[in-house]
């Protein structure tokens, strides 16, 4: 094993040890059990729910003759929906502070999704026209 | 019978795609780690560490990068995990002890990356759905994640080199085209995420910030608020006619000044941002008394450390320390006005601290005491 490899393992291992030590020493703030539930829960939700759903959607879209524009549109739409979801849900709204989450996120997300759908549709149509002519 | 990984037929579950996404993720997690540590040590500086008060926008830019860059990382991360997903089902799951250790470290890497980005997203949306303190959990998990990332890069370096720099064989053009389309889609998802959020800190783009948790134009006096006067429990006490700002401690002449006394002192106007660790920022024109003028009136040593105290009864940010570079800076004010009008209660009436290159939570509001040490 060469020196840079060893250095990398040392550095990485040290950082991991520091992280675990901090989570334990700071237990009053980090709530290790709650932390572990979130840490493991997100992995389980991603690997066990999100990716299978993406794979199923991918199989369905793959049956289209030209799947690319639809696949790209759905991917971008899904990511932006996920980013917007906590704001759309409005969990963090507070009556005493209207400057938190001040926008109509449901409407804004619809605008964004509408734009994505429009671009996707135009791409599909443009592709068909090009093939018909060519 | 086909193995589970063998059932993934897309050519995009490939080393070439993984190497490229991995490189982008390595860069974005490095930026996040560095800017995150910067914020942590700015908010909790050890005694030997004195931050400069300039450049004015350093904190603002680093935290904008941290949060908007973190949001842009979400599509990269999902794409990378999708690309390597077949490996999750490899059989046998562990070929040797070292392979088991490697997979355990990948578990930390994946868990850490999901934890940081998803709880980060929820945190900037004020959805505190967890029992832990977000700053503490986010801080320590960053070490876990970055440590696991360093080890992962060491393990995969040969593949990255082969895929990105030294590969000589010619790839089939349809494979290259498919990869470009996929990576282009991921880049578009990242780019649009940035486009629709970055306006919460880049003012000219605020009209495009459709999916940002803040609008830098919205709030009392056109400025967002983090903690309201009601939440701080100061709505009554800030209007007490007996209000005095005191400067005490290691001073030659202790001061006790009424609101009107402060208005009679030389007033200065500065344009400074409130820069939140949550990534948003908003500039305003603040007027008030220079902190260094008050320190001079009280006879404070130039290397003293000042602590400003709020009328709040409790809370983690009731007081904040102002070290010499910041309180000696002529831009640092005890502000009385925003754009010429007295501070709104939510912005810290009667008096708040405003200083350059400083986290928003340390721009203490409802200030009534300056203690010199």
Interface residues (C-beta under 8 A of the other chain):
Chain A: X4 X5 X8 X9 X11 X12 X13 X14 X15 X16 X17 X18 X19 X20 X22 X23 X26 X29 X30 X31 X34 X35 X38 X39 X40 X42 X43 X46 X47 X50 X51 X54 X55 X58 X68 X71 X72 X75 X76 X79 X80 X82 X83 X84 X86 X87 X89 X91 X92 X93 X94 X96 X97 X98 X99 X100 X101 X102 X103 X105 X108 X109 X111 X112 X116
Chain B: X10 X71 X74 X75 X78 X81 X82 X85 X88 X105 X107 X108 X110 X111 X112 X114 X115 X118 X119 X121 X122 X125 X126 X127 X128 X129 X130 X131 X132 X133 X136 X137 X139 X140 X141 X142 X143 X144 X145 X146 X147 X148 X149 X150 X151 X153 X154 X181 X184 X185 X186 X188 X189 X192 X193 X196 X197 X210 X211 X212 X213 X214 X215 X218 X219 X220 X223 X224 X225 X226 X227 X228 X230 X231 X346
